[in-house]
Amino acid sequence: MVRSVLTEAHTLHPACNANFQLHHLQVGSNEPGTVSAILLILDARQTERTFMAVILDKATLPRSLSVNLDHMATLRQVRRTTYPSLTTAAGICEVAGADGVTLHLREDRRHIQDRDLELLRETSLLPITLEMGSTDEMVDIALRNRPHAVTLVPERRQELTTEGGLDAVKLAPALESVVGRLKEQGIIVCLFLEPDPAQIDAAARLKCDSVELHTGAYALDWEKSRTDAISNHLSRIGAVVRQGVELGMQMNAGHGLHYQNIRPLAALEGLTEFSIGHSIICRSLFVGLEKAVREMGALIRQWTS
C-alpha cells in the first residue's frame, strides 16, 4: 500500500525520490481505484517538508475540513501584537482532526502576514492552502513558499471579505499562465468560483486541479429563510459539483458556512473539502479552538459513506 502511494507521489512530484522518506500518511481508502492520501515527505536531514496529495479517484474522497486562520490573525492585528500565535492554532487544529489550514494573504496584509505563511510552511504538519489574488507579487510568494495548494480568488481593497467568485471565463488568458507556473512547481491549483456551469468548464479548460464553490449567496439566504436557501441553491450547487467531478476536478466549498448551514451542503455527494474559518474562530471564544474544530469536523464527516 505505502509503496504504491509513494510510486504515485513520485509521478506527481519529482522531489519524492530515494533521498526522501515517508513520515506521515493519511489514507482515505485502501480499495483499488479509491486511494486518497496526504503524504508528508521529509528529507534525510529532517529539514525539508514537502506535502504530496495523491488522488486516484476524486469522487470517492472523504469529506475534509480546512480551517481558515484569517480571523485568528485579525485578532492579533487589531493590536499589532505577536499573539494569538497562528503556529499554535495550526497545531491545535491538527490535534482536533482538521485536514488542513487555509491562509488568505491579501495585498493590504490586513490579517495574514508574509511571515505567517513562512512559519506555518516550516512547522505545520497539516497541508497549507494559500488563498491569494493572481498578481505577480502573490505568484512569486507562492512559488517561494510552495504551499500544498493555492486557491486563486478575486480581491478588492474595499471589501470586508471576498464577495464573489473569480470570472474564470473572462480572465482565462491571464489565469492560464498563473495556473501553469504554479502547477509546474507541484502546487495544487484551485479556483474560487460561483456555482455556474460556464465557470466550471473554464476551470477544467485551464487544467485546474480543483474548484472551491463560493457559497456566500447560500449563506446569506440561509439567514433570511433556511427553506429558501435550500430550495434556491442546493440543486444548482449539486449540479455543478457533479459537473466538476465528471471533468476530473476535486470540488470544494466555502464562504459564510457555519454550524447550522453546513449540514445540507455536507450531505451533497461529490463535495470533498470545506474551507471554514470565521464561524470556527467565533465559536472557539466560548468552547475553545480544539472543541470548535472537532464539532465542525464531526458535522462534515457524518455524511461520509
Secondary structure, 3 states (H helix, E strand, C coil): CHHHHHHHHHHHCCCCCCCEEEEEEEECCCCCCCCEEEEEEEECCCCCEEEEEEECCHHHCCCEEEEECHHHHHHHHHHCCCCCCHHHHHHHHHHCCCCEEEEECCCCCCCCCHHHHHHHHHHCCCCEEEEECCCHHHHHHHHHHCCCEEEECCCCCCCCCCCCCECCCCCHHHHHHHHHHHHHCCCEEEEEECCCHHHHHHHHHCCCCEEEEECHHHHHHHHHCHHHHHHHHHHHHHHHHHHHHHCCCEEEEECCCCCCCHHHHHCCCCEEEEEECHHHHHHHHHHCHHHHHHHHHHHHHCCCC
